[in-house]
Amino acid sequence: MNAMTFLRLPFSGTTGWKELQKRQFPIPSLAWLVVLPMSLLPPLMLYYAGTHYGNDFATGFAERPWRFITTILFLAELLTFFVMGWLIHAVVNGQEELSIDYHDAYLLAAMAPLPLWMASLVLVIPSLLLNALVVLAALGLSCSLIYHGLQGLCSRDEDDVVALSATYTIMATGVLAWGVLMAVVWAY
């Protein structure tokens, strides 16, 4: 798969998804080769921002126990991959019009947070507003990846409303989990 095809995944339900599906990456390989290294980015970047910018980033930012917070964040991200794979499978197969196997559900669970993981790179810039805007854009791309991933990976009728409904349920749960995780980060 070339880079342009990969970059089109959030914008197309046909381009690239079938190719990824045919490769049949084992779930442990997805966890070790995609999720684990990419899950390291946010904790590392948050630790960097917390220890280098101090209160320039946000009031009270410097006094937080960043080692503890980033460790919890990393472990929660790894756990979230496994929970989201299961959730995608359960939500999609709960619909009469859609069907997805475990492999494809976990493939989608590994691909969907990529924009959010990459958004953490903006933490090199000590601007809370810029970081919030980038995270919101990344969240939109993650939603789009799930929607188009469901279109591309599911055996389904041509009813996109059902795919949109499943996307809404999956993203609502994901955003809720992400919100709880961010609340934990800011609470310490």
Order of alpha helices (4+ residues) and beta strands (2+ residues): alpha-alpha-alpha-alpha-alpha-beta-alpha-alpha-alpha-beta-alpha
